[in-house]
Each structure stands twice: as structure tokens, then as C-alpha cells.
Amino acid sequence: MQLTERINRIQISPTSAVIAEAERLKAKGVDIADFGPGEPDFPTPDHIKKAAVRAIEQNYTKYTPTGGIMPLREAICTWHKRELGSSYDPKECVVNVGGKHSIFNAVSVLVQQGDEVIIPAPYWVSYPDIVKYAGGKPVHVETRPEDGFSVKASVIEKAITAKTRMVILSSPNNPTGGVVPPDEYERILAVCKKRNVWLMSDECYSHFTYEPHKPYSIASVAESKQHVIIIGSMSKTFAMTGWRIGYTLAPEALIQATVKLQSQSTSNPTSIAQHAALEAMRGSMDSVPVMLAEYAGGAGASSTACAPFPESPARTLAARSTRSPMSPRT
């Protein structure tokens, strides 16, 4: 069969491949521990599930605007301002079909053939293939365990060339759990501004931080909005992986381009899931500290399990990251 060059230059998501293999083994009765997807060990909170049931009962089951219902876009902007100190309007927000979709859309509307995208390593497995599908070239820069796997502005600046279009950062990082300190993040932003490079901040794990770190967004910095793309997701913070709701916060022109692309691909995110996400944005976040406490215990257990292998990367990662949510997401 003749397939396009663009589909042949990417591979199937390793996360999806692991999920499929785990399901195959489970169907055979094999008892396995599946570390493939970044799946919280908790169900979606009840108040969010009840909101979805109400949406069905109230017949919110039809098409919505492509970029998401206005109450949800408003609630996302309000929540992000309250939790992370930003200042976005609904016209600078689009609701996507999960955080991966948010990243895919943003890369698709900004990265052209031959453009370079800087990605600190270790990295989430889908970043490089999303860039390749758009015709770009992933450029990996290393982070070091002794730095807490936190990338430095100086390292990024050295990697920037005339072809660099974007830098993708994830903090807390997937898979290491490493956190870029706010002052270093601001230095990275300054480099991106100086070199006219987009800074994509993947905030999927924004609220999975431990002392001395706090949830932080580079969008809280004054005059950052014209250079920054914020990627958010309901999946981890609210244990909503299967609901597939993510969002993008960015300059209005970029959002309009994303809506255009989305209108010709997925159309709107599922209407019922949008109403569940609306409750997540407006409702209690009491479940978050409960999850954090549980994950902290799991990280300790993982580190202990790796104790016989003192030089192993697994032990270093286990010592720095949470239990399940920092594994690859779908």
C-alpha cells in the first residue's frame, strides 16, 4: 500500500503500543503491572462525574462551537488566573480533545518543513513525532540528574539556530518529575524573546509539585503572552484521562488558526466531557492533595525497589518523580 511520506516518518505512540500489549496479556489472564500510560490511581471525583450525568439528562448532547463552549473557556481562563497567575481572555483560549491534541494543533499551525524545535531530554515520547509529522526537526538538549533534570537557559540558547521555531518545555517534567525554577524559566523566556522563538509550556502536571516547589506558569510573567503557548489538560489534576479534554492559551491569532484546523479535523470536543470539565474548573480541588500524598508514597516505594541498582537511571527517576502520573500519557 502506498502511504504518505508524512505518516511514514512517525511511529505509533509507544504509550498506545504498551496499552495494546497490556490489554492483550490481560485478556490471556496474565497478572501484570502496566507502567505504560500516565494513569492516575484514582477515579474522576464524584462532583465531576455527576456534572456529566446532568449534562446528559439536560440534553447537552449536540454539537458545540468548535473551540469549546463559552462557559468552559471563561472558566479555564478564570481558573488559570487564580491558580497560576495568568491573564487570558476567552478569545485567547481553545478547548481541545486532550492535551496531546492541543500540542499537535499548536505545532501544526506554527512548524513548517525544516523548522527546528528544541526539546529537553528526557522527554514525553510524543513530542518528537508530532514535530516530525509537521515537517519539523526535533533538536534534543540534555538535562543532568545533578541539576534535577532542569534544563538551563544557557543550554537552550546554544541550541538555537536560524531555523529554530519553538522550544517545548514540560515542568514538572514527564518523565523525570524535574522542575524548572521560576527564575530559570524566566531566563528561558528572555532567550526565546531575544531570538524570536515560541516557548510552548506543557502544564499537564502543573499541580503535581512537592516542597519546595509550587505550581507555576510562565504565563504569570508580565508581557509574556505574545511569545508563550500554554498547554493544559484535565487528565492528571482531575483524574480525567479518558474524558479527553485539554486546552490551549495563546495569542488570539494563534487560537483562531487552531480553531480553523480543529474545524476540519475533530470539530468540537465531546459536549458531555466539556460540561464535566466545566465542573472541574469551578468545583473543589480537594482531591489533588490526596493524590499527591499517595503518589509521594509510591515514589518512595519505587526508589526502595531500585536500591539494589544504585547507578541505574530508574532509581534516579524514581527518587525524583511521582508514582504513576509521570509515565507517558496518551
N, C-alpha and C positions, 0 to 999 in steps of 0.2 A: 504494500500500500504506500502511495506517495503522500507523505506528511510534510507540513511546512517546516522550514528551517527554524523558525522561532520556537516551535514546540519541541523540536529535536535537540535544541540547545539547553533544555532544562530536564531535570529528572523528577519523578514523582516525589512528593513530600516525604522525607524519611519518617516523619511522625505518622502520616497516613499509612505508610507501609508497615510500621510497627503495630499500629492499631489493627490492621487487617490480619496480620500474622497472629496477634494475641487472640483475636476472635476465633481464628481457625483452630488454635490449640485448645481454647476453652470449649469449643464445640466437641472436641475429642475427649473432654473430661480432664484435661491437664490442669493442674493447680499451679498457676503462675502469678508472679508479681509483675504487673505491667508498668514499667517506668517510661513508656513512650510518650503519651500525651501529658500536657500540663494540666492535670485534672485535680481540682480541689477535692479534699477528702470530706466535703460537706455538701449537703443538698442546698438548693436555692432556698433562701429564707422564706418563711411562710407568707409574710406580707406581700412579697413579690409574686409568689405563685397565685395567691388569692386575687391579685390585681389582674393577672392573666385570665383567670376564670371569669371575673367580672367583665372583662373585655369581650369574651365570647358570649356571655349572657346578654350583653348590651349591643351585640351585633357589630362590634368593631372588627369586622372580618373582610372588609373590602379594600380596594386599592387606597393607598395614601399618596401624598406628594412624594416624588422620587427621593428627595433629600431628607425625608422623615417628617412626622407631624410637628407642627409648630410648638405645641406644649413641651414636647420632648427636647427639641432644640433649645428652647428657652431654659428648660430645667438643667440641661447639660452645661450651658454657659453659667448659670447660677451656681451649680454645684462646683464647677471648676474654679470659679472665683472664690467661693467660700473655702474650699479645701486646699487650693493651690495658688491662690492669689493672682489669677489672671484677670483679663477684662475683655471678654469676647461678646459680640452680639450674635443673635441667631443667624444673621446673614453670613457670618463667618464660621458657621457650623453645618456639617452634613452628617447624617446618620447612615452608617454602612452596615453591611452584612458581616459583622465581626471585625476585630482588629486587623486580621490578615487582609481582608478586603480593603480596609482603609489604607493600608500600606501599599497594596497593589495599585489602587486607583491613583494615589499621590505620585508614585513612581511612574506610572503610565502617562500621566499628563505633564511630567517635568523632564523625564530622562529620554534622550534620543540616542540614535545609533552612535556608538563611540564615546559617549559621555562616561565619565568615571564617577563611581560612588564609593566613598570611604566607609568601611565597616570594621570597627574594632573586633578583634578575635580574643577569646571565644565569642561566638555569635549565635543567634537563633537561626535554625537551619534554613529557613525560607528566604531570608534577606538576599543571599546571592542569586538564587534562581529567579526571584521577582525582578531583580536588576537585569539579569541576562535576558529574560523574556522581553523586556522593554528595549533591548538592544544595547544596554549599558555594560560596563566592565566593573565588576566588584574589585576594589582595592583594599586588601586587608592590612590592618596595622595591629601589632601585637600589644597585649597588656600583660603585666607581670604579677605573679602571686604576691611578691613583696610589696607591691603597690595596691594590694587589694583588688586586683583586676580592674582598676580605674584608669581609663585612658587619659593621657595628658594632652593639653592643647599644643604643646611643642611637637609632639609626635604627629598629631593631625596636620599641623602646618607644614611639616616636612613632606608629608604625603600628597599635599595639594599640588596639582599641575594646572596648566591652562585648560585641560579637559575636565577638571573636577566640577561636577554639577551639584553634588549633595554629600552630606555626612549623615549617617544614621547612627543614633545613639539610643541605647536602652539602659535606663538607670531607675531602679535596680536592674542589673543585667541578667538576661536569660542567656546562658545557663548558670553563670558563676555566682549571682547574687551581689556582685560588686556594685558599689555606689559611687557615682561621680560627685564629689563635694560641690556645693553651690558655687564657691569661688572659682573652682576649676571649670565648671560648666560655663560660667560667665566668660572666662578666658577663651574657651572654645567658641562661644558665640561671637566674641570680638574678632577672632580669627576668621570665622565664616563671613562676618560683615565686611571685613577688610578685603577678603578675596572674592566677594560676591558669590558665595556658595550657600545653598539652602542647608539648614540644620533641621533634620527630622528627629523629633524626640518621641520615642516609643514609651508611653507611660502605662503600659499594660499592668506593671507591677508597682505602680506609684505608692500604694498604701501598704506594701509588704516590706516595711523597713523596721530595723531594730536599733536601739540606742547604740551610738549617739546620733544616728541619722533620723531625719524626719521626712515625711512626704514633701517633695519639692518639684516645681515645674520651672523650666527656663522661661516659660511664658510670663512668669511673675516679674521679670526684669523689664524696666521701662524701655520703650522703643525697640522691643524685640520682635513684635508681631510681623513685620514685613520680611523677616528673614527666617522665621520659625514655622514648622509644621508640627502640630501636636496630634499624636495618635493615641486614642483612648479606647477602652474596652470594658464591658460589663463582666467579662468572663471570670476574672480572678477575684477582684474585690468583692463581687456579689455572688460568686459561685454560679455563674450563668453561662458556662461554656457552650452548652447545646442550644441556647437561645439565639446565638449568633447576632449580637448587637455590638457594634463598635461605632466610633465617631472620629471625625477629623475637625480640628480647629486650625484655621489658616486665613490668610488674606482673602477677601471676597472674590477676587478674580479667580483664584485657585479653586475655591469652593464651587464656583459656577462651572468651571471646567470639569470638576469631579462629578457634579450632578449631571452634566451632559453625558459623560462616559457611563455613569450608572444608569441613565435613562435608556441606554442602548444595550445594557447587559442584564443586570439583576432587577432593574426597576426598584421599587421601594423595598426596604427591609420588611419582614413579616409584621403585619399590623398588630397582632396579638403580642408578639415579643416587644414591640415598641411600647405598648401600654405597661407591660411588666417592667421595662427599663425606666419608664417614667416614675413608677413607684420606687424603684431603686434609687433614683436621683433625689426624690423628695422625701423618702422614708428614712427609717432608722438605719444606722450603720453599726449597731451593737454586735453584729456577727463578726465584724472584722477583727477586733482584739481577741475574740475566742479562737478564730482561725490562726492568728499569729502565734498565740501561745502554744497551740497544738503543733504547728509547723516547727517552732523552736525546739520542742522536744524531739521531733523527728530528725532534725538536723543533728542533734547531739547523738542520737542512736546511729545515724549514718556514719558520723565521724568515728564512733567507737568501733563500728563494724569494719572500718578501713584501717584500724590501728595496726594490724599486723603488716601493713604495707606503708611504712612511713613516708616513702618518697613518691607514692602514687598520686597522680593528678586527682583521682577520685576522692582521696582523703582531703586534699586541699579544697576542692569544691564543696564537699560535704561540710567542712568546717565553716564555710562562708555562706552557704545558701540554705534556703528553707527546704522542706521535705519534698512535696510533690509539685507545687505550682511552678517551680523554676525549671521543670523539664519542658521539652518542646511543646508549644501549643499548637492547636490546629487552626 
